[in-house]
Amino acid sequence: MMAYQYIISKRLDPLFAISIGLAAAATRINREEKEKGRNAAETGDVFKKRFNIWWESGENKWG
């Protein structure tokens, strides 16, 4: 049986995976927003609005 090989290291692999996932999500959101005719500033405003709605709803576990 072959031993598991880490991409970077045991501790950095999860951070690497999260960063790849976030980058993929950001790319998809950016592409979808461009298809809707929004520029980067408008996309940022939409994100801020959605984040504030989520934060104020009490669904977050930190606040």
N, CA, C and O atoms as a Tinker XYZ file with bonds, in Angstrom:
   252  protein
     1  N      0.844000   -1.180000    0.000000    73     2
     2  CA     0.000000    0.000000    0.000000    64     1     3
     3  C      0.891000    1.246000    0.000000    63     2     4     5
     4  O      1.895000    1.310000    0.710000    81     3
     5  N      0.508000    2.217000   -0.798000    73     3     6
     6  CA     1.288000    3.449000   -0.915000    64     5     7
     7  C      0.917000    4.421000    0.204000    63     6     8     9
     8  O     -0.264000    4.612000    0.496000    81     7
     9  N      1.909000    5.027000    0.821000    73     7    10
    10  CA     1.672000    5.999000    1.886000    64     9    11
    11  C      1.125000    7.298000    1.286000    63    10    12    13
    12  O      1.468000    7.667000    0.163000    81    11
    13  N      0.274000    7.980000    2.048000    73    11    14
    14  CA    -0.297000    9.249000    1.603000    64    13    15
    15  C      0.815000   10.284000    1.463000    63    14    16    17
    16  O      1.637000   10.457000    2.363000    81    15
    17  N      0.827000   10.951000    0.349000    73    15    18
    18  CA     1.807000   12.011000    0.103000    64    17    19
    19  C      1.104000   13.365000    0.248000    63    18    20    21
    20  O      0.022000   13.568000   -0.303000    81    19
    21  N      1.708000   14.266000    0.974000    73    19    22
    22  CA     1.161000   15.605000    1.140000    64    21    23
    23  C      1.578000   16.469000   -0.039000    63    22    24    25
    24  O      2.661000   16.288000   -0.596000    81    23
    25  N      0.721000   17.405000   -0.416000    73    23    26
    26  CA     1.063000   18.329000   -1.491000    64    25    27
    27  C      2.146000   19.294000   -1.011000    63    26    28    29
    28  O      3.162000   19.487000   -1.680000    81    27
    29  N      1.916000   19.891000    0.148000    73    27    30
    30  CA     2.894000   20.825000    0.712000    64    29    31
    31  C      3.421000   20.259000    2.034000    63    30    32    33
    32  O      4.597000   19.915000    2.154000    81    31
    33  N      2.543000   20.172000    3.002000    73    31    34
    34  CA     2.878000   19.555000    4.289000    64    33    35
    35  C      1.570000   19.203000    4.985000    63    34    36    37
    36  O      0.490000   19.599000    4.547000    81    35
    37  N      1.684000   18.475000    6.043000    73    35    38
    38  CA     0.496000   18.027000    6.770000    64    37    39
    39  C     -0.347000   19.208000    7.252000    63    38    40    41
    40  O     -1.576000   19.142000    7.225000    81    39
    41  N      0.284000   20.256000    7.679000    73    39    42
    42  CA    -0.445000   21.402000    8.232000    64    41    43
    43  C     -0.834000   22.439000    7.190000    63    42    44    45
    44  O     -1.827000   23.145000    7.368000    81    43
    45  N     -0.086000   22.545000    6.124000    73    43    46
    46  CA    -0.392000   23.557000    5.117000    64    45    47
    47  C     -1.370000   23.073000    4.049000    63    46    48    49
    48  O     -1.987000   23.898000    3.374000    81    47
    49  N     -1.527000   21.767000    3.878000    73    47    50
    50  CA    -2.455000   21.259000    2.875000    64    49    51
    51  C     -3.891000   21.767000    3.069000    63    50    52    53
    52  O     -4.517000   22.172000    2.090000    81    51
    53  N     -4.442000   21.760000    4.305000    73    51    54
    54  CA    -5.804000   22.289000    4.466000    64    53    55
    55  C     -5.912000   23.776000    4.105000    63    54    56    57
    56  O     -6.902000   24.195000    3.504000    81    55
    57  N     -4.912000   24.567000    4.463000    73    55    58
    58  CA    -4.928000   25.989000    4.100000    64    57    59
    59  C     -4.837000   26.170000    2.585000    63    58    60    61
    60  O     -5.488000   27.045000    2.015000    81    59
    61  N     -4.038000   25.349000    1.955000    73    59    62
    62  CA    -3.913000   25.378000    0.501000    64    61    63
    63  C     -5.254000   25.038000   -0.144000    63    62    64    65
    64  O     -5.666000   25.696000   -1.099000    81    63
    65  N     -5.932000   24.023000    0.367000    73    63    66
    66  CA    -7.225000   23.620000   -0.180000    64    65    67
    67  C     -8.272000   24.721000   -0.012000    63    66    68    69
    68  O     -9.051000   24.983000   -0.928000    81    67
    69  N     -8.290000   25.357000    1.142000    73    67    70
    70  CA    -9.241000   26.453000    1.374000    64    69    71
    71  C     -8.954000   27.612000    0.432000    63    70    72    73
    72  O     -9.882000   28.201000   -0.122000    81    71
    73  N     -7.679000   27.948000    0.243000    73    71    74
    74  CA    -7.342000   29.072000   -0.645000    64    73    75
    75  C     -7.725000   28.756000   -2.091000    63    74    76    77
    76  O     -8.185000   29.646000   -2.807000    81    75
    77  N     -7.548000   27.514000   -2.534000    73    75    78
    78  CA    -7.950000   27.133000   -3.881000    64    77    79
    79  C     -9.470000   27.230000   -4.026000    63    78    80    81
    80  O     -9.968000   27.709000   -5.044000    81    79
    81  N    -10.195000   26.781000   -3.020000    73    79    82
    82  CA   -11.656000   26.862000   -3.047000    64    81    83
    83  C    -12.158000   28.298000   -3.082000    63    82    84    85
    84  O    -13.073000   28.623000   -3.839000    81    83
    85  N    -11.561000   29.154000   -2.263000    73    83    86
    86  CA   -11.962000   30.567000   -2.258000    64    85    87
    87  C    -11.650000   31.248000   -3.589000    63    86    88    89
    88  O    -12.440000   32.052000   -4.083000    81    87
    89  N    -10.499000   30.921000   -4.161000    73    87    90
    90  CA   -10.138000   31.501000   -5.460000    64    89    91
    91  C    -11.103000   31.036000   -6.545000    63    90    92    93
    92  O    -11.490000   31.822000   -7.410000    81    91
    93  N    -11.491000   29.772000   -6.506000    73    91    94
    94  CA   -12.441000   29.257000   -7.495000    64    93    95
    95  C    -13.801000   29.932000   -7.344000    63    94    96    97
    96  O    -14.432000   30.296000   -8.337000    81    95
    97  N    -14.248000   30.098000   -6.111000    73    95    98
    98  CA   -15.530000   30.767000   -5.872000    64    97    99
    99  C    -15.486000   32.222000   -6.332000    63    98   100   101
   100  O    -16.432000   32.709000   -6.952000    81    99
   101  N    -14.395000   32.911000   -6.029000    73    99   102
   102  CA   -14.260000   34.313000   -6.439000    64   101   103
   103  C    -14.250000   34.435000   -7.957000    63   102   104   105
   104  O    -14.836000   35.366000   -8.509000    81   103
   105  N    -13.590000   33.504000   -8.633000    73   103   106
   106  CA   -13.551000   33.524000  -10.102000    64   105   107
   107  C    -14.945000   33.313000  -10.667000    63   106   108   109
   108  O    -15.356000   34.017000  -11.590000    81   107
   109  N    -15.674000   32.349000  -10.120000    73   107   110
   110  CA   -17.028000   32.085000  -10.607000    64   109   111
   111  C    -17.958000   33.270000  -10.366000    63   110   112   113
   112  O    -18.724000   33.652000  -11.250000    81   111
   113  N    -17.891000   33.850000   -9.171000    73   111   114
   114  CA   -18.739000   35.004000   -8.852000    64   113   115
   115  C    -18.406000   36.167000   -9.771000    63   114   116   117
   116  O    -19.310000   36.829000  -10.281000    81   115
   117  N    -17.121000   36.426000   -9.988000    73   115   118
   118  CA   -16.708000   37.513000  -10.858000    64   117   119
   119  C    -17.228000   37.305000  -12.281000    63   118   120   121
   120  O    -17.720000   38.241000  -12.911000    81   119
   121  N    -17.118000   36.071000  -12.785000    73   119   122
   122  CA   -17.599000   35.776000  -14.135000    64   121   123
   123  C    -19.113000   35.976000  -14.236000    63   122   124   125
   124  O    -19.599000   36.561000  -15.203000    81   123
   125  N    -19.855000   35.493000  -13.241000    73   123   126
   126  CA   -21.307000   35.644000  -13.255000    64   125   127
   127  C    -21.728000   37.108000  -13.164000    63   126   128   129
   128  O    -22.685000   37.528000  -13.815000    81   127
   129  N    -21.011000   37.878000  -12.356000    73   127   130
   130  CA   -21.341000   39.298000  -12.224000    64   129   131
   131  C    -21.026000   40.049000  -13.528000    63   130   132   133
   132  O    -21.766000   40.958000  -13.905000    81   131
   133  N    -19.952000   39.685000  -14.209000    73   131   134
   134  CA   -19.641000   40.314000  -15.491000    64   133   135
   135  C    -20.719000   40.007000  -16.519000    63   134   136   137
   136  O    -21.063000   40.862000  -17.334000    81   135
   137  N    -21.261000   38.776000  -16.485000    73   135   138
   138  CA   -22.338000   38.408000  -17.399000    64   137   139
   139  C    -23.589000   39.235000  -17.139000    63   138   140   141
   140  O    -24.378000   39.480000  -18.051000    81   139
   141  N    -23.766000   39.663000  -15.895000    73   139   142
   142  CA   -24.900000   40.514000  -15.543000    64   141   143
   143  C    -24.627000   41.983000  -15.869000    63   142   144   145
   144  O    -25.508000   42.828000  -15.709000    81   143
   145  N    -23.419000   42.287000  -16.323000    73   143   146
   146  CA   -23.077000   43.652000  -16.703000    64   145   147
   147  C    -22.544000   44.505000  -15.571000    63   146   148   149
   148  O    -22.499000   45.729000  -15.692000    81   147
   149  N    -22.142000   43.890000  -14.479000    73   147   150
   150  CA   -21.614000   44.650000  -13.349000    64   149   151
   151  C    -20.100000   44.731000  -13.427000    63   150   152   153
   152  O    -19.445000   43.807000  -13.909000    81   151
   153  N    -19.543000   45.844000  -12.949000    73   151   154
   154  CA   -18.083000   45.961000  -12.887000    64   153   155
   155  C    -17.601000   45.502000  -11.511000    63   154   156   157
   156  O    -18.403000   45.093000  -10.672000    81   155
   157  N    -16.298000   45.572000  -11.287000    73   155   158
   158  CA   -15.719000   45.073000  -10.038000    64   157   159
   159  C    -16.235000   45.837000   -8.818000    63   158   160   161
   160  O    -16.479000   45.233000   -7.774000    81   159
   161  N    -16.402000   47.135000   -8.935000    73   159   162
   162  CA   -16.889000   47.930000   -7.802000    64   161   163
   163  C    -18.321000   47.540000   -7.437000    63   162   164   165
   164  O    -18.656000   47.429000   -6.258000    81   163
   165  N    -19.146000   47.336000   -8.431000    73   163   166
   166  CA   -20.534000   46.926000   -8.162000    64   165   167
   167  C    -20.583000   45.521000   -7.563000    63   166   168   169
   168  O    -21.406000   45.239000   -6.691000    81   167
   169  N    -19.705000   44.652000   -8.031000    73   167   170
   170  CA   -19.622000   43.304000   -7.472000    64   169   171
   171  C    -19.223000   43.374000   -6.001000    63   170   172   173
   172  O    -19.791000   42.663000   -5.172000    81   171
   173  N    -18.256000   44.220000   -5.671000    73   171   174
   174  CA   -17.849000   44.408000   -4.281000    64   173   175
   175  C    -18.987000   44.933000   -3.425000    63   174   176   177
   176  O    -19.153000   44.505000   -2.283000    81   175
   177  N    -19.771000   45.853000   -3.964000    73   175   178
   178  CA   -20.917000   46.387000   -3.229000    64   177   179
   179  C    -21.957000   45.301000   -2.948000    63   178   180   181
   180  O    -22.530000   45.247000   -1.860000    81   179
   181  N    -22.194000   44.440000   -3.936000    73   179   182
   182  CA   -23.137000   43.331000   -3.747000    64   181   183
   183  C    -22.638000   42.403000   -2.660000    63   182   184   185
   184  O    -23.412000   41.974000   -1.804000    81   183
   185  N    -21.332000   42.086000   -2.688000    73   183   186
   186  CA   -20.756000   41.220000   -1.660000    64   185   187
   187  C    -20.898000   41.835000   -0.273000    63   186   188   189
   188  O    -21.304000   41.156000    0.671000    81   187
   189  N    -20.566000   43.115000   -0.146000    73   187   190
   190  CA   -20.671000   43.787000    1.156000    64   189   191
   191  C    -22.105000   43.761000    1.665000    63   190   192   193
   192  O    -22.347000   43.520000    2.848000    81   191
   193  N    -23.057000   44.011000    0.768000    73   191   194
   194  CA   -24.465000   44.014000    1.154000    64   193   195
   195  C    -24.882000   42.633000    1.654000    63   194   196   197
   196  O    -25.540000   42.520000    2.688000    81   195
   197  N    -24.502000   41.585000    0.924000    73   195   198
   198  CA   -24.868000   40.228000    1.333000    64   197   199
   199  C    -24.192000   39.841000    2.649000    63   198   200   201
   200  O    -24.806000   39.199000    3.501000    81   199
   201  N    -22.931000   40.230000    2.809000    73   199   202
   202  CA   -22.231000   39.923000    4.052000    64   201   203
   203  C    -22.907000   40.618000    5.229000    63   202   204   205
   204  O    -23.097000   40.006000    6.280000    81   203
   205  N    -23.267000   41.878000    5.068000    73   203   206
   206  CA   -23.914000   42.617000    6.151000    64   205   207
   207  C    -25.271000   42.014000    6.495000    63   206   208   209
   208  O    -25.640000   41.953000    7.667000    81   207
   209  N    -26.017000   41.568000    5.484000    73   207   210
   210  CA   -27.302000   40.915000    5.754000    64   209   211
   211  C    -27.071000   39.652000    6.572000    63   210   212   213
   212  O    -27.785000   39.395000    7.541000    81   211
   213  N    -26.069000   38.860000    6.178000    73   211   214
   214  CA   -25.756000   37.623000    6.900000    64   213   215
   215  C    -25.306000   37.929000    8.333000    63   214   216   217
   216  O    -25.745000   37.280000    9.282000    81   215
   217  N    -24.431000   38.917000    8.475000    73   215   218
   218  CA   -23.876000   39.249000    9.794000    64   217   219
   219  C    -24.982000   39.728000   10.745000    63   218   220   221
   220  O    -25.003000   39.351000   11.917000    81   219
   221  N    -25.886000   40.549000   10.241000    73   219   222
   222  CA   -26.940000   41.108000   11.086000    64   221   223
   223  C    -28.064000   40.117000   11.357000    63   222   224   225
   224  O    -28.854000   40.313000   12.281000    81   223
   225  N    -28.143000   39.059000   10.566000    73   223   226
   226  CA   -29.212000   38.078000   10.747000    64   225   227
   227  C    -28.997000   37.212000   11.981000    63   226   228   229
   228  O    -29.933000   36.574000   12.465000    81   227
   229  N    -27.778000   37.187000   12.487000    73   227   230
   230  CA   -27.478000   36.377000   13.658000    64   229   231
   231  C    -27.124000   34.947000   13.331000    63   230   232   233
   232  O    -26.972000   34.128000   14.237000    81   231
   233  N    -26.987000   34.622000   12.040000    73   231   234
   234  CA   -26.634000   33.260000   11.651000    64   233   235
   235  C    -25.147000   32.976000   11.832000    63   234   236   237
   236  O    -24.720000   31.822000   11.803000    81   235
   237  N    -24.362000   34.035000   12.020000    73   235   238
   238  CA   -22.920000   33.807000   12.223000    64   237   239
   239  C    -22.697000   33.275000   13.629000    63   238   240   241
   240  O    -23.500000   33.520000   14.530000    81   239
   241  N    -21.628000   32.562000   13.807000    73   239   242
   242  CA   -21.328000   31.953000   15.107000    64   241   243
   243  C    -20.341000   32.779000   15.920000    63   242   244   245
   244  O    -19.994000   32.406000   17.041000    81   243
   245  N    -19.887000   33.898000   15.364000    73   243   246
   246  CA   -18.849000   34.688000   16.036000    64   245   247
   247  C    -19.393000   35.920000   16.740000    63   246   248   249
   248  O    -18.715000   36.480000   17.602000    81   247
   249  N    -20.582000   36.349000   16.401000    73   247   250
   250  CA   -21.053000   37.620000   16.938000    64   249   251
   251  C    -22.204000   37.540000   17.858000    63   250   252
   252  O    -22.668000   38.564000   18.358000    81   251
